[in-house]
Amino acid sequence: MRFLIYGLTFLSMIGFGFWAYRENYETQAALSEVGRLQSDIGAARERLGVLRAEWAYLNRPDRLRELANLNYDRLQLMPFSSDQFGRIDQIAYPQMTQVTEELEFEGTVELSSNGGQEP
Amino acid sequence: MNRIPLRPLARILHARQVGENPDAIERENLRIRHEQMRDKARQRAEGRLLVMGVMFFCAFAVIGVRMGHLAGSEPMEPRAQAKGASIAAQRADIVDRKGRILATNMETHSLYAHPKQMIEPERAAKALAGIFPDLDEARLTKDFTGARKFVWVKKKISPEQKQAVHDIGEPGLLFGPREMRLYPNGKLASHILGGSGFGREGVHSAEVVGVAGVEKFFDDQLRDPTREGAPLQLSIDLTIQSAMERVLYGGMNLLNAKGAAAVLMDPYTGEIVAMASLPDFDPNDRPRPPVSGSPSDSPLFNRAVQGVYELGSTFKIFAVAQAMDLGLVNANTMIDIRGPLKWGKHRIRDFHYYGKELSTTKVLVKSSNIGTARLAKMVGATRQQEFLKSIGMFDPTSIEMVEARTGKPLLPQNWSELSAMTISYGHGISTTPMHLAAGYAAIANGGTFIKPTLLKQGSPQKGPRVMSAETAARARAMLRLVVSHEEGTASLAEVPGYAVGGKTGTADKPKENGGGYYEDKVIATFASMFPAHDPKYVLVVTLDEPEENTGGEARRTAGWTAVPVAAEIISRVAPLLGLRPDIEPVQLAGITLASQ
């Protein structure tokens, strides 16, 4: 009996040791994976920051104003003024003929199973 | 346990035989036994103390070693915690009210040298001086060949410069990652943003700290890692700010002014939608503070928040509104304006002769100093002080900039009746244009004082009431007449569809060394709101030493200088703010001009 208890204790000790060893290595692997992911996230954030800064730099009002001036011949952009406000009833209702013309397709159109209907 | 008997029979018998006292043997044995017990207890206690000592030593040794390790090692990002992933160590961005970037960060590099590792220090110094023209070759050579082990060469270098330095091929020249603050819009809103510099610097990183403006005011918040890089959202609108700065710059040049300031504010929320002060600077390359001359001439000086000026007749509306609020006069009460008005040896005069008497409305429309001085006399110095205090004219503005506390109003030391009379038309009290905007906002929003703020607000502020809503409405109607009436001083401010109401103010500039005022230098101000019947925005424009020379003689009054600039700003900015041109209601709160 005593031999059995000793044996079981010894075996369970070996088992726990093995388990702890494996857990330790898995944790280490997970941590290094987390570290790698975080450095990826950091690098992505940095790229994103650079892109956002570049976007802001390219869209700065001074540059847009200069571009509008340079391209005045083609775009004819002027500063927004109060006489450009319109009322909704100043907009003509689109005529039906235009709409039907636009709806005519050339050739066949494939529809996906979600949007398509059986003929 | 093996115990020695206290009365061993052999020794007792022997003692009886020789006639000794057997009790002595017992006492002797008892003594020996007690000594043994005592020795044993002491040994055990000593053992316990030793164990305790060892345990304490171990515990303190562990703590000490750990502390030493923490102090001596480079800080590491915590990786095992789940929350660690969201820590953003960067300084937070600053964005405008629509989320457009005003300030952000860029990765760049710093350049430093380890002269002991250098192979050809002289060649490296020469090549560096070739790449960076601002570096001195002789000084670099001295640094590289001397006893120093570490030399900073450049704090920030561009990728091209980095490649060029790399191509020198000198192993003693090293690069460190460095974060720098970038203001992509250049000079735009420079006074609001302020600027930033480096705090504690290391080879691997450097602290970016704010040095002025909101960057400094919100420094802790911007650097707080627990906010996870959430941007700081200001109330500024980039488009409006840009349009306003451009018009103001044009106006300043056209009118030969030395400087200019403008504040555009929402009178309900207190949000500053745009604020400009010219001349300005580029926060990416913030100039050093001037060491000589007047600090107010430096581009770093924010005229809108730091500059305290006598803002002249723009203050008249406060005297008129208070007199109406107290029930002393109404809009049609006739006021004696015969001059000059004498008080002691002082005389108060009007700019022109306006007749013997004018209605309260006309006193404001024609800007009569004598008329408002009489109103101030009726109100009295004490009540005037209370009123001006309630609209924030006594303290620096609470706007979120470090410079704001330097804009402390200048008040008379002894608030006599004469002071009350001159202050009623804006002389003897010096405030910033921001103070004036807050005061006009109280009239615009129906009589409550609100604090101007640079942070985006979700809802209107609930400030203390400083005048009744009816008084505010009447005051607005009067301000509208200053612009719309043909005799008004601000008739050039008429912008079709936007019903501008406002008051001009032209104040002579005091001489820097004291001793009176300049005769040919003025501060011209126009404080306005639009549309006057339902104000959505308050605009204050101030020009420093303007001069309009298109006529025969130089004209400096605000009506010819600040007013047209303000009108141009409104006509440019109002559509951008989404205000549709509107037809003004015909009857303005029952105001009629009685003296017509």
Interface residues (C-beta under 8 A of the other chain):
Chain A: L31 V34 G35 Q38 I41 R45 E46 G49 V50 R52 A53 W55 A56 Y57 N59 R60 P61 D62 R65 P79 F80 S81 S82 D83 Q84 F85
Chain B: E77 R79 A80 G84 A85 A88 Q90 R100 I101 T104 N105 M106 E107 L182 P184 N185 G186 L188 L238 T239 S242 A243 R246 V495 P496 G497 Y498 S571 R572 A574 P575 L576 R580 P581
